[in-house]
Amino acid sequence: MLVMAISANEISDLIKKRFPNSHVEVVDLAGDGNHYSAKVISEEFSGKTRIQQHKMVYKALRGAMDGKDGILHALALQTSPK
């Protein structure tokens, strides 16, 4: 099965759809469409642990990282409420 890569813009759009008033920066670390870093700043993270914040972002990616057939291989994630 051929799995297509995902673009930084697609990742950013998925996150912004879930967190519309957030600041999102996504960088393709290896130039391969599979290894990214993302920084997400959202007031919705207030009062949440770092793990809860990361789970919220992963949920926003709607399965792009799930299982062996996920289209996003690695995401170095930084989250903050401000």
Secondary structure as GFF3:
##gff-version 3
##sequence-region A 1 82
A	DSSP	alpha_helix	8	18	.	.	.	ID=ss1
A	DSSP	beta_strand	23	28	.	.	.	ID=ss2
A	DSSP	beta_strand	35	41	.	.	.	ID=ss3
A	DSSP	three_ten_helix	43	45	.	.	.	ID=ss4
A	DSSP	alpha_helix	50	60	.	.	.	ID=ss5
A	DSSP	beta_strand	74	80	.	.	.	ID=ss6
###
